Every structure is written in structure tokens, then in C-alpha cells.
Amino acid sequence: MVARTFLVRHDDSTFTVDYDTDDGFEVFQFQLFSLTSIPPDEQKIVGEDNDRIVSDDSDLAAVSEKLQLVSITSEEARKPEKQEETTSSTTGAGNFDAGTSVMSDEELARMLQAEEEALLLQQYVAGDNRAHFEEKVRPYISKVLLYEDPVRQEAARKTVPLDNLEEKALVSLAKEGNFKPSKVEEDHAFLLQLLFWFKRSFSWVNAPPCDGCGNETTAQGRGDALPSEIQYGATIVELYRCNSCSRVTRFPRYNDPLKLVETRTGRCGEWANCFTLYCRAFGYESRLVLDFTDHVWTECYSEALGRWMHLDPGEAIYDRPLLYEKGWGKKLNYVIAIAKDGVYDVTKRYTRKWNEVLSRRAITTESSVVSVLTSITKECRRNCTSQVLSILEERDNIEREALERDLRSTDDAPISLPGRQSGDKQWRIARSEFGTDSLSSSSCTVRICSDEHVTKIYNAFSSILHKFVEDSLTASKGVEVLKILRATVVDLKKLPYKKRRASLKPNSVVGTSLVHQLLPSFKELLNALSLKSERDSNGILSVCLAGDPVQTALALPVALHALDELISDLSKCDNFSKGSLSFPLLRLNRICSGAVLASGEELPFGIATAAFDGTRMSKWEEPNGAKGCWIMYKLSANMQELVAYELMSANDAPERDPMDWVVEGSNDGGLSWHVLDERRSEMFDKRFRRKTYNVKSTGFLSNMFRFRFLAVRDVKSTSRLQVGSIDLYAKQN
């Protein structure tokens, strides 16, 4: 139902926008994006009558019909140079930040009053145990200094598949359209891939398996540490008895990260300790972060963000400091970051309930906390030059200001943070750290699809199949040719991304002469993969890099999955002929390079653009989409007539498959919608099942498309919807 019509003024233009309460504020922002090209995260919407900033549905309800839209980017550019410099130096906003949402004056006043009352109360409840506070912090100084040891750093680097992580980092940037990243952007992306790799390669220990038979064990208490265990800082040794053979297995809690690089097992203490060494081994400014309520994680200074970034290796979650308070339900008190150049009270970064936290900081007074940390920091910096000291002090000041801003921001309001995922379920429940199972967002940003390579790969099969028909190849022989191409793609994927070269190997069905005969028809596919063919003096054909290796790395998985489907489809062609060369065997005129917005998404791997990237390795996942959700696609250029589309089921959980949906098109940027297709009771009978649909209502030109998913396959057993891929096909001109 259309609730209201707004007149939105931007620059010298005025737009009429219908506000539909069923869609919500995010869709309203996307409509403005379609009309003005200002992305939602750069929009500043103001009521013209009362200058009220509009940031949600309740604000829209409280203003008149006349609104003004300005671009935050343009507004910042018009600020005086001095103010611009100040903003840059204090916020440290880099290429990855989208600004900060700050609480209202009324909320701020209430918070400050509560903080003042908590400080007054703390004077009466806080102990005078300065020494105890210092005893909890000081031992970690010697631990973090181990991270500076060249031997330990080299031992860590040797275990990392460097080329593979570099490739993944560059591909992740390429998927965002960034094929020429700066060194700072590359470093940031590599750090995230290092985090994900560490999560996969390190093992969490609840109870170690039996050393003898490998069966489950039961805790039997603690034992005395052996000299070989003490050598690597294991002052605590847990004992476990096998449930089958009664053998006792030792679990030393090693503190030396050199040993942890070898064992690759432990709990949060070992995980954070070892991961922080890895971060230092690759040159990142890093801290070990100690939470007095029994958790440890890492912080790294991100040049891309211009600030310290939270990383939890046990959860593989980054830059979500409210994870523990909001997701796990922790009652924080002290969060202290320890580095080679000092110790820092960073508690304010990890809470939005500072007055409550203050009431729990009862070990000693706030002035004593500051005094202890300042004293230790001076000790850590006693050998620093005056120039280094000046840099560190400036960074300290910037961080203090940032911590105060963080305390007053509401940035994470639309983010659903998960409960603890690491550790045994009963253990997590006993610690009251068991919450939801996903990191998701109900307020998505507009994302651009960098998927032109997918369309080029789909188009490239046309020349190959036409050549098959021209040369009178049977479907079965054509399948064998495609299998040769597939084997070559597999070989290329296994190689280092900068040195890819593989042979086109004939088989018993397809000989060398036929491969040479068909080679010209492969050219378009090779171009789409940034590859070229070469023939050596012995007549052996190979393919190798012809351009940017990142383009090839991005495209190879798409080609592999497309070949799998084409091989399957062609093998089912009983009478392969020119008449067979049509949709869906040939998937031509796929729409690409549009902008996508969804009702929600799973972070970081289930984002909306994952539905359009052409691979089976990803999916769009809407954590609250089982009973209804939507995803919209805005064209990058001229209007198109949608004639067909394809949906593919994801890798798991068939209960999350879409079952009922409506496809709509808009020719006015989302102000009004025309139903193009509607489906009910659709079933995907297996994983990665691609289903093709011809649009029922044709002839309608659109510049935006919307899928409204109404229900999933089993709405009673899940709250989620997931889609492996969505492909849109336009009418050929």
C-alpha cells in the first residue's frame, strides 16, 4: 500500500517518489539512488520544513512531503580545507568506511547522565587493588614481545600458502570492481584472507582425542608439567582419560606461539596468541586483546580504515567490536590491548553500555587503571626515539577521540551479531555466550555486480557449439571436447595464479587434429578468461596467461561450473543440430554490471551480489527471508526487456530453497512495478540445480527488476532463504 507521496528536491531537480510502507526505508533510498545516482550510504535526506534528518521509517512519518536530498560526499567536498583536514585526521576514514551514525542529543544527554552516576557509584564500590590489576596485565608484555622474534615470524610465514591467499585477496577486491588496488587495499584484503585461512587451519580443542586409539576422552583434572612442556610456557597441563582404552592423554596449554605454529590446536587463548604472531609476521601493527571476563582476540591497525580493527580468529569475524556485548551477551568490565609499544584500555570500543560496564569495574579506581597502564606504556617505550614517541602519542590521541565517538555511535544497529560459535555447545551455554548463529545485516548497502566476465563466458560457448554443428560433431563427441577444456581449466586452477600454463590434452575420442581444427572456436572463451593458446615446436597446444592474472583467477571458477552444466546439458541432446542452439543450451544476452540491493544478507559470505557471480562457491543468504524477502537489480545502462531468468539452488539446506516468488520490472527506477512472472510450489530436486523460466509477461521495458520471494520450501524448519545464483536474460536486439 502506498502511504505517501514525497517531493524530493536534489540540486535543480524535483522528483515525485511514492513511499510504500510494505517496502520500507531502504527501498525508498534505493528509489532515490535510481533517480539521482547517489548511493544510499551517501544520501543525506532532510525535511525542508523542519530541517529534520531522515534516517528511518519513523523519521519519514514525522516530516512533511517536501524533502531535500544532498550527497554526503559532495557536502564534505564543500567544507573548508582546514575543517576537512581535521575530520580526516581524527576519524581516520579510509576507503572502506561509510561514515558514522551518531545518537541524538536526547540520547547523548541520557547516556552522559548515566555515565556520571556510574562514576559516582564506582567511587564507593571499586576496591583499592591496583596491584591485582597490574598483575593481570603485566605478564602479557613478555608474551607480545615474542611476536617480534625473527625466528618465530619466519616459522609462521613458512606455514602460510602465500600465493593462494594473495590470489584470494585480489579476487575479493576484483569482485568489488577493484582490479587495480593500492598497496594499502591489498594489505587489508590479505589480512582478512589470513584470518579466514587461520580459522580453517587451526583446530579447536574441547577434549583432545585419545593419543592411543583416537576415541573420545573425559577430563580428569590437571597434572604436573614436564620440562619439555614448560620449555614452551605450558605451566598448565590438562589430563583426559580415554572412554574406550582408559589411556590418559595430556593437553599442555602452550603459551609460546612458536610451539602453537607446530601444534595448531587450542582454545581462544592459543588461537589469539598464535594468530597475533601471524599478523606480526606479515608486518601488521598488532595487539593481543585481553578481556577480563575470559576471552582473548587480536587487533590490527588497518591503514585502509585509518584505525585499529578487531579480529577474532576463533570466530573468523572482523571489525565487529560489539560482537561480545551484543552477540554473545557478555557483561564486559576491562578490555586491555597489549602491544610491544604499550598497553591500552580499549573497553569503550567494545561496548555501548559504558555506564553498566563502569559499575562492574570494581578491581580499582579509574584513576589507578590509567596510572598503571601509563606506567607500563612508558616502560615499553623507554628505548624509542623522540620521533617514534611523537608518532605513537599522536596515534594515542586519535584513538582516544575515536573511542569516545564509538561509544556514541549507532553504526551496528541494523547488524545482527551471532553468539559464540567456537567451543562445545554445552560449554557455550554454560558460559551464557550462546546466541544466534549468523552475522547478518537487515540494512544492506547497494552493491555493484562486477560480473561482466560471467556474461562473456556464457556468450563464448556459442562459437564452440556452432563449430560443433558446422563440423557435424555428434553430441557425445562434443561432450568429449568440452571435457578436454574442463580438464585444462582444472589444471590451470591448481597452479600459482601468476604462472598459469596448461596443455590442451587430446583423449582417446578426440585426437590432436580435431583439437587443432576446433582451436579457432575456443578463442572467444580464452579471451573471456584472459588466456591465449600457444603451439610449441612439437605441435603441442597449451594455454597461458594473456593479461591480468587476477582476471583469470576471477573467471576460472565460472568457466569450470559453466562447463559442468554445458557438458550435462549437451549429453542429454538426442538430436544435436542447428536447431538445438537455443536457450537454455546457449545462454546469451545475460544482463550484467548492475547494482543490487536486498532486504537482508549474511556477512561476509552471503551478500546479495553473490547471487550474480556465476559460481557455485557462493550464495545469497537472507537470514530472515523464509516468510518473505526481496532482492532488486538496477541496470547500469539502457532499459531491457526481460525474457527469461534462471535460479539455482545453493550448496546445502534444501529447506531454504525459494518455493513461491514474483518477478517484477520497473521503468521508472522503482517508483512503480509491473508483474513479469509469478511462480508457486517450485521445487529444486538437488543441490546446484539450475531451473530455467521464460517470463510470462513480455514486451515490458525495465531499468530495474525485483524478485519478491514469498516463501521457502519448509518455512516451519528455518527462518532463512538462500539462492545459489540468479541469471537474468534480455531480449536480443
Phi, psi and omega in degrees: 000132177280117183275316184210160174243127182251147171255112186251119180263129176222121185055241182257010183245154175233130183244142174264122185232124175275131181257114181260117183295337178289333182272320178094177189294325182298321179292323176301317178295322180293325175298317178295323177299318180296326183276329189239350184066017174267115181301149181307322183284357175247006182273136169238112184254128185230136173289125186292331184280327185231008179059021179284132177282129183261118182230357177200182183298322182294325177294318179299323181290340187261358182247168178282182183285348184263120181235155174240136179244128175231156177271127178302321181298315179294322180296318179296322183294335181273354181290154177302149184301319182296317179294323180297318179297319180297316180299316182297319185285333183268326181272331183062031183290124179252198184292345186259351183272146180242020179096171184238134175267123185252145181293160181291165179300321180295316178296319180297317180298318179296319181295317180296322178295317179296323179295318179297318179295321180294322178295320178296318180293323183297330179301333183265331185261337182290138177281180178245049187253058180304319183297321179296318178300315181295323180296330180283333185264314191303321181301337182284345179297313180295328180293313183291335178292337175297332181293343182272354182288121181302326180295315180293320179297318180293321178299321178292314183299325182296337183270355186266129174285079191303311183299319181296317180289324176298316179299313180297322179296315182290324177294321179299323176288321180297325178295340175267006180088007183258092180266352179231064183289155174284168177300321180297317179294320177298316181298319180296314181294322179294320179301319179293320178293326175298319178298313182294319178297317181300319179300321181285330189264342180264146183249135176275137181246114167274296171225126184295149175292157180300133178296335184273303187247352177082004180278176184290153181234167178233138183299139180236013181102207184240158177231174179284139179286140176278157178306321180293336178275319178298328180305329180249028171079016181272083176279343177247129177232120178269142181248138181226134179258135181293136179286347182252306186254357177069008177292145179266128178251135180267141174233088179289135178269083184293142177249349180273118183297338177298318178290325181291329174300328179279311185282323178055036178222161176149196176243197191302325179298313179292320181300308183293321180300311183289318181296323179296324174299315179302318180298316179292325181297334178256017169087009180277135172295122191225155177225147167267127186252123183255120175258119184297346177268026169081060168204158180219142175210196186233149166235139174234146176277119180262116176294330179294321180271340183071030183195172176285140183238134177283134175222125177248105185293330180291333181254348186056040178242138182229151174055037175230071186297339179275008180308317189281319180283315187272323182271308183278340183078026181290146173259084187291155171228296179238130173234112188242128178262129184242127179224173181295338183249016175150175178237146190220137173274105184250020184305322184295339177290334190253015179216153167239015180232056188299322180297324177290319179299318179304322182293342180260356180273079192250004181291314180205177183286161179298322179296324178290322176301312179298317182296315181296313183294322178296318180296314180295320180298319178298321177297317181296332186257010188295337180259008180283147176288164180298327179293316179294318178301319180297318179295316181295319181293322177295318178295322178300315181296318179298319181293320179300317179295321180294322179297321178293321178294318179304320183298333185255004182270162177234029186303323187272009184305316181275001184268128174265114184263139186279161168287180182295135180256334182275143178099161179299143184302313181295324177296318179293320178296319180297330180271002182059037180244018184261115180229216177291169187252017183212153170259115186218166180231134176259005178226083188281154172272159173288129181241141179265132179278117173262075189230024179299327180296329179296313179298319180297320179294314178301316181295326187295335180289345179297312181294326179293311181293322177297324177293323176302314181293316181300322182267010176059038175284140174287164179299321182294321178288324176299322177299319180295323176297315180297327178293326175296315177298319180297315179299323178294318178298318178298315179299318180296320181297331182284345187268159174305138191295340179268354187228040186279124175203132180211155182272148169272101190263115175298161176234190185292339181265319183250111183276175182300317183297322180290321177299316178297321181296323183273349188308317180302329181285346179277347190301316182297321178294317179298320177298320179296336180262006184056043179237167174216160179260148176221148179237126182275183185295340179268004178083008180280128180271138174219163175239145182212175182297139178240355183198220182295120180296337178289322175301317179295315180300323179290323189272333185302314178299325178295315180296319180299313182289325177294321177295319178304315182289321180293320177300316179297315182292318183291327180294342180266358180279111181284321182236077184287119182205185179301328179292343179281345188277069179213175179294136010261003177299316172258125183248081186262159175063037175292133179284137183214173173063029178269182177253141186236139173222140181229164180290338179185167180200156176271133181253142356263359191257353181247036184286165189299320182292345178298338178288347186240013187267000171079007181239158176277350186283354184224170178198156169269130181232125179252105187300335181241030189262003186299324183257008178147130176196178182210157172219134183242148182230120180255126181293150181272344184224230187289166177293150181226153173262118178281123181247340180201162175206162179229141172239142177235136177291155183274188190285338186211187170046071180301337178297342180269356181298143173294142180239317179238135178201164176232135175251130183232154175236153178227137177253008180229032175073023177098007177286327177218157186229144179241127181289123179259325183201152180214133182229146179226144174058037176283139181233135174258115191278352177202170179286147183060031177278121178262127178241137185254137181227127172273134183293133184281323181256101184260173176088004183255117178278134184226153169246000174214146175233149179223130169260121173254103179276123188264331182197152175261178186298320180224085186291343181280337186256356182209156173258358191255154166237143174218146180226129179291314178201155174230126175237131181249136183236128181264160176294135180284135181284000000 
